Amino acid sequence: MSARLEILSGLGGKAPAALLLETATARILIEAGGALEPGMEIDWELPEDRPLDAVVITHDHVDHIGAADMLPAGVPVYATEPVATALPDYLQHRPLPLNGELEIAGIRVRCGQAGHSLGGVWLHFDIGGGLFYSGDYSLESTLFRFDPPPPAELALLDASYGLYDNPQTDCRAALQARLEQPTLLPVPASGRALEMALWLDEQGIDWAMDQRCADQLDTLKCLPEGCFQPGVRERLERLSGSGSLDRSHVALVGSPEGLGEEIERLIARGDRQLIYTGYTPPKARADVEEGRASWLRWNVHPRSSDLRRLSDILGARRTVPLFTGLEPLTRWRALLGDALYLPAQGWAARSTNAAISID
């Protein structure tokens, strides 16, 4: 089966994720990414020349699901059960397995856990020599499992950190060195909040989380043991913070941008240092730049060495790094060698309508 993959958004820079997969009989939208920052316009549009047969969404972070309210009613939207809770009610949800196979619009698709967030998966389409799309992934999570994928000739891989290659052990050490004083951590509730809670508990550091994070933790505890790294299931059952955001030494709040009633109340108290650990939209960026907060990375995306490792595991002859700039190109070629593949259009800037043929 031959196909055409159009990268509507996500090539050449950090941008919402949206890809369009077309065969002679099917049209599938992969991701419906929303704007990364308030007031920012998304740089892709739904195609109008032919209706969609299906939509597949890998996880519930805004740059992958935030434009789901653009999707037409009646089109089946595939997502795992934890991710589906973030979909608008009017959409027709169809379940994706956390690890398994199914048929979508006549194409055999395999899913596996991506190691990035609660319910997040990678996708492998049985087309040509195999099409692999990683969604957001991590090979370093101590909580979420990364399931080994089958081989694929073409791989589109999360490269959100570009050529950065510092290990998570360094990130944890840098953060721990700052935790001698009370700390407020704005975090994505379905992602690093849960892994950080496990880590804080392991270190014997007093912590608490807000209700948004607690709800995700409850969902996490209902998943089967195979969803987690070895030994984590038992630790999750015992996991329980101090219960008081106001009195805990470290507070995890599910508002990574630093906006929202709960986190703004805690920031206003002024009795904790504020540390952001991921992507910083305008409010968070201003907090850091104006000295009201610090920024320390906690790895939830692949390092450059992880990108090469996954490309090698897949045996990919064509590897397309997504969600990153590709300069200097010489360093990307050194990293990925002959497997580096740049679609003919738009790679040097945030791309629209860069197309790839799959035979």
C-alpha positions as CSV (number, residue, x, y, z in Angstrom):
1,M,0.0,0.0,0.0
2,S,1.4,3.4,-1.0
3,A,0.6,6.6,0.8
4,R,1.4,10.3,1.2
5,L,2.2,11.9,4.5
6,E,1.8,15.7,4.7
7,I,3.3,17.5,7.7
8,L,0.8,20.2,8.3
9,S,2.7,21.6,11.3
10,G,5.6,20.6,13.4
11,L,8.6,20.6,11.0
12,G,11.4,23.1,11.4
13,G,10.6,24.4,14.9
14,K,8.6,23.9,18.1
15,A,5.0,24.1,16.8
16,P,1.6,22.3,17.2
17,A,1.6,18.8,15.9
18,A,-0.6,18.0,12.9
19,L,0.1,15.4,10.1
20,L,-2.2,14.1,7.3
21,L,-1.8,10.5,6.1
22,E,-3.5,9.7,2.8
23,T,-3.9,6.5,0.9
24,A,-6.1,5.8,-2.2
25,T,-9.0,4.9,0.2
26,A,-8.3,6.7,3.5
27,R,-7.5,10.1,5.0
28,I,-6.3,10.2,8.6
29,L,-5.4,13.2,10.6
30,I,-2.6,12.4,13.2
31,E,-2.8,14.9,16.1
32,A,-4.8,18.1,16.4
33,G,-2.3,20.3,18.0
34,G,-3.3,23.6,19.6
35,A,-1.3,26.8,20.1
36,L,1.6,26.5,22.5
37,E,0.9,30.0,24.0
38,P,-2.2,32.1,24.6
39,G,-3.0,34.4,21.7
40,M,-0.8,32.4,19.3
41,E,-2.5,31.2,16.1
42,I,-2.1,27.6,15.0
43,D,-0.3,27.3,11.7
44,W,-2.3,24.5,10.1
45,E,-5.9,24.1,8.8
46,L,-8.1,21.1,8.2
47,P,-8.2,20.0,4.6
48,E,-11.4,20.9,2.8
49,D,-11.1,19.1,-0.5
50,R,-12.0,15.7,1.0
51,P,-13.4,14.6,4.4
52,L,-11.4,12.9,7.1
53,D,-12.0,9.2,7.7
54,A,-10.4,9.2,11.2
55,V,-8.3,11.3,13.6
56,V,-5.6,9.8,15.9
57,I,-4.3,11.6,18.9
58,T,-1.3,10.3,20.8
59,H,-1.6,12.2,24.2
60,D,-3.4,15.0,26.0
61,H,-0.9,17.9,25.9
62,V,-2.1,21.1,24.3
63,D,0.3,21.0,21.3
64,H,-1.2,17.6,20.3
65,I,-4.8,17.8,21.3
66,G,-5.5,21.6,21.8
67,A,-7.3,22.1,18.5
68,A,-9.6,19.1,18.9
69,D,-12.6,21.5,19.0
70,M,-11.9,22.2,15.3
71,L,-12.7,18.6,14.4
72,P,-16.0,17.9,12.6
73,A,-18.7,15.9,14.4
74,G,-19.1,12.4,13.1
75,V,-15.4,11.6,12.4
76,P,-14.1,8.9,14.7
77,V,-11.3,10.1,17.0
78,Y,-8.9,7.5,18.3
79,A,-7.2,8.0,21.6
80,T,-6.4,5.9,24.7
81,E,-8.9,6.0,27.5
82,P,-6.8,8.4,29.8
83,V,-6.4,10.8,26.9
84,A,-10.0,10.7,25.8
85,T,-11.1,12.5,28.9
86,A,-9.6,15.7,27.4
87,L,-11.6,15.4,24.1
88,P,-14.7,17.6,23.6
89,D,-17.9,15.7,24.4
90,Y,-19.4,16.0,20.9
91,L,-16.6,14.0,19.3
92,Q,-17.0,10.2,18.6
93,H,-14.3,8.6,20.6
94,R,-12.8,5.3,19.6
95,P,-10.3,3.6,22.0
96,L,-6.7,3.1,21.2
97,P,-4.8,0.4,23.1
98,L,-1.9,1.4,25.3
99,N,-0.1,-1.5,23.7
100,G,-1.7,-3.5,20.9
101,E,-3.0,-3.4,17.3
102,L,-6.2,-2.3,15.6
103,E,-7.4,-1.3,12.1
104,I,-8.1,2.4,11.4
105,A,-9.7,3.3,8.1
106,G,-8.4,0.1,6.5
107,I,-4.8,0.5,7.8
108,R,-3.2,-1.8,10.4
109,V,-1.9,0.4,13.2
110,R,0.2,-0.7,16.2
111,C,0.4,1.4,19.4
112,G,2.9,1.3,22.2
113,Q,3.5,3.4,25.3
114,A,5.8,6.4,24.6
115,G,7.3,7.0,28.1
116,H,6.2,10.7,28.1
117,S,2.8,11.1,29.8
118,L,-0.2,9.3,31.2
119,G,-1.9,7.4,28.3
120,G,0.6,8.6,25.7
121,V,1.5,6.3,22.8
122,W,3.5,6.0,19.7
123,L,2.0,4.9,16.4
124,H,3.2,2.4,13.7
125,F,1.3,2.3,10.4
126,D,1.6,-0.9,8.3
127,I,2.3,1.0,5.1
128,G,5.2,0.4,2.7
129,G,8.2,-0.5,4.8
130,G,6.5,0.9,7.9
131,L,5.7,4.4,9.1
132,F,6.5,5.2,12.7
133,Y,5.4,8.4,14.5
134,S,6.7,8.7,18.0
135,G,4.3,11.4,19.3
136,D,6.2,12.9,22.3
137,Y,8.4,10.3,23.9
138,S,11.1,9.7,26.4
139,L,13.5,6.8,27.0
140,E,14.5,8.1,30.5
141,S,11.2,8.0,32.5
142,T,11.4,6.1,35.8
143,L,7.6,5.9,35.8
144,F,6.2,5.5,32.3
145,R,7.2,2.5,30.1
146,F,8.5,2.9,26.6
147,D,7.4,-0.1,24.6
148,P,9.9,-1.3,21.9
149,P,8.4,-0.6,18.4
150,P,8.5,-2.8,15.3
151,P,10.9,-1.8,12.4
152,A,9.9,1.1,10.2
153,E,11.5,2.5,7.0
154,L,10.2,6.0,7.7
155,A,10.4,7.5,11.2
156,L,9.0,10.8,12.4
157,L,10.5,11.5,15.8
158,D,10.0,14.0,18.6
159,A,13.1,16.1,18.8
160,S,11.8,18.8,21.0
161,Y,15.1,19.3,22.8
162,G,17.1,19.6,19.6
163,L,20.7,18.6,20.0
164,Y,20.6,18.8,23.8
165,D,22.0,15.7,25.4
166,N,22.2,16.0,29.2
167,P,21.0,13.0,31.1
168,Q,18.0,13.0,33.5
169,T,20.3,12.1,36.4
170,D,21.9,15.5,36.0
171,C,18.5,17.2,35.9
172,R,17.4,15.5,39.1
173,A,20.6,16.4,40.9
174,A,20.3,20.0,39.9
175,L,16.7,20.2,41.2
176,Q,17.5,18.4,44.4
177,A,20.2,20.8,45.2
178,R,17.6,23.6,45.1
179,L,15.1,21.9,47.4
180,E,16.5,22.9,50.7
181,Q,14.0,25.7,50.8
182,P,10.2,25.4,50.3
183,T,9.4,25.1,46.5
184,L,6.5,25.5,44.2
185,L,6.6,23.4,41.0
186,P,4.1,24.2,38.2
187,V,3.9,21.0,36.2
188,P,1.7,19.2,33.6
189,A,-0.7,17.1,35.7
190,S,-0.6,14.0,33.4
191,G,3.2,14.1,32.8
192,R,6.1,15.0,35.0
193,A,3.9,15.8,38.0
194,L,3.4,12.1,38.6
195,E,7.1,11.1,38.1
196,M,8.2,13.9,40.3
197,A,5.9,12.8,43.1
198,L,7.5,9.3,43.0
199,W,10.9,10.8,43.0
200,L,10.2,13.2,45.9
201,D,8.7,10.3,47.9
202,E,11.8,8.3,47.2
203,Q,14.0,11.1,48.5
204,G,12.0,11.5,51.6
205,I,11.0,15.1,50.8
206,D,7.6,16.3,52.1
207,W,5.3,17.0,49.1
208,A,1.7,17.6,48.1
209,M,-0.2,18.0,44.9
210,D,-3.3,19.9,43.8
211,Q,-6.5,18.3,42.8
212,R,-5.7,18.3,39.1
213,C,-2.6,16.2,39.7
214,A,-4.3,14.0,42.2
215,D,-7.0,13.1,39.7
216,Q,-4.4,12.0,37.3
217,L,-2.7,10.0,40.0
218,D,-5.9,8.2,40.7
219,T,-6.3,7.4,37.0
220,L,-2.7,6.2,36.9
221,K,-3.3,3.8,39.8
222,C,-6.1,2.1,37.9
223,L,-3.8,1.1,35.0
224,P,-2.3,-2.4,34.7
225,E,1.2,-3.2,35.9
226,G,2.4,-3.5,32.3
227,C,2.0,0.3,31.8
228,F,4.8,1.1,34.3
229,Q,8.5,0.6,34.7
230,P,9.4,-2.5,36.7
231,G,8.6,-2.1,40.4
232,V,6.6,1.1,40.1
233,R,3.1,-0.4,40.5
234,E,3.7,-1.3,44.2
235,R,5.2,2.1,44.9
236,L,2.2,3.9,43.3
237,E,-0.2,2.1,45.6
238,R,1.7,3.5,48.6
239,L,2.1,7.0,47.1
240,S,0.5,9.7,49.1
241,G,1.6,13.3,49.7
242,S,1.2,15.3,52.9
243,G,-2.2,16.5,51.7
244,S,-1.7,20.2,52.3
245,L,-0.4,22.4,49.5
246,D,-0.1,25.3,52.0
247,R,2.1,23.5,54.5
248,S,4.1,21.0,52.3
249,H,7.8,21.6,51.6
250,V,7.2,21.0,47.9
251,A,3.9,21.8,46.1
252,L,3.2,20.2,42.7
253,V,0.5,22.2,40.9
254,G,-0.9,21.2,37.5
255,S,-0.6,24.6,35.9
256,P,2.7,24.5,34.0
257,E,2.2,28.0,32.5
258,G,1.9,29.5,36.0
259,L,-1.7,30.6,35.5
260,G,-4.8,29.5,37.4
261,E,-6.5,30.3,40.7
262,E,-4.6,27.8,42.9
263,I,-1.1,28.5,41.6
264,E,-1.6,32.2,41.5
265,R,-2.7,32.1,45.1
266,L,0.3,30.1,46.1
267,I,2.7,32.4,44.2
268,A,1.1,35.4,45.8
269,R,1.9,34.1,49.3
270,G,5.6,34.6,48.5
271,D,6.8,31.9,50.9
272,R,8.2,29.5,48.3
273,Q,10.7,29.6,45.5
274,L,9.1,29.1,42.1
275,I,10.8,26.7,39.7
276,Y,9.6,25.9,36.2
277,T,10.9,22.7,34.6
278,G,9.6,22.6,31.1
279,Y,8.3,24.7,28.2
280,T,7.8,28.3,29.3
281,P,4.9,30.2,27.7
282,P,4.7,34.0,28.2
283,K,3.7,34.3,31.9
284,A,6.3,31.6,33.0
285,R,8.9,33.1,30.7
286,A,8.4,36.6,32.2
287,D,8.6,35.1,35.7
288,V,12.0,33.7,34.9
289,E,13.3,36.7,33.0
290,E,12.2,39.2,35.7
291,G,13.7,37.2,38.6
292,R,10.5,35.9,40.1
293,A,11.2,32.3,39.2
294,S,14.0,29.9,38.2
295,W,14.1,27.4,35.3
296,L,15.6,23.9,35.6
297,R,14.9,21.2,33.0
298,W,13.3,17.9,33.9
299,N,13.7,15.7,30.8
300,V,10.4,14.5,29.4
301,H,11.5,14.4,25.7
302,P,14.4,12.6,24.1
303,R,18.0,13.7,24.2
304,S,19.8,13.8,20.9
305,S,21.4,10.4,21.7
306,D,18.0,8.9,22.4
307,L,16.9,10.2,19.0
308,R,19.7,8.3,17.3
309,R,19.1,5.3,19.5
310,L,15.4,5.0,18.5
311,S,16.2,5.6,14.8
312,D,18.7,2.7,15.0
313,I,16.2,0.5,16.9
314,L,13.6,1.1,14.1
315,G,16.2,0.5,11.4
316,A,14.9,3.6,9.7
317,R,16.3,4.6,6.4
318,R,14.5,8.0,6.6
319,T,14.3,9.8,10.0
320,V,12.6,13.2,10.2
321,P,13.2,15.2,13.4
322,L,10.0,17.1,14.5
323,F,9.3,20.0,16.8
324,T,12.8,21.5,16.5
325,G,15.0,23.8,14.4
326,L,17.4,21.9,12.2
327,E,20.4,24.2,12.4
328,P,23.3,23.7,12.2
329,L,22.5,21.0,9.7
330,T,26.0,19.6,9.9
331,R,25.5,18.6,13.5
332,W,22.2,16.9,12.6
333,R,23.9,15.0,9.8
334,A,26.6,13.9,12.2
335,L,24.0,12.7,14.7
336,L,21.8,10.8,12.3
337,G,24.0,10.2,9.3
338,D,22.4,9.0,6.1
339,A,19.1,8.4,7.9
340,L,18.5,12.1,8.3
341,Y,15.7,13.0,5.9
342,L,14.4,16.5,5.1
343,P,11.2,16.7,3.2
344,A,11.6,18.8,0.1
345,Q,9.6,21.8,1.4
346,G,9.9,24.0,4.4
347,W,12.4,22.3,6.7
348,A,14.4,25.5,7.2
349,A,11.5,27.3,8.9
350,R,8.3,26.2,10.6
351,S,6.9,24.2,7.8
352,T,3.5,23.9,6.3
353,N,2.5,21.3,3.8
354,A,5.8,19.4,3.6
355,A,4.9,16.1,2.0
356,I,6.6,12.6,2.1
357,S,5.8,9.7,-0.3
358,I,5.6,6.2,1.2
359,D,5.8,3.2,-1.1
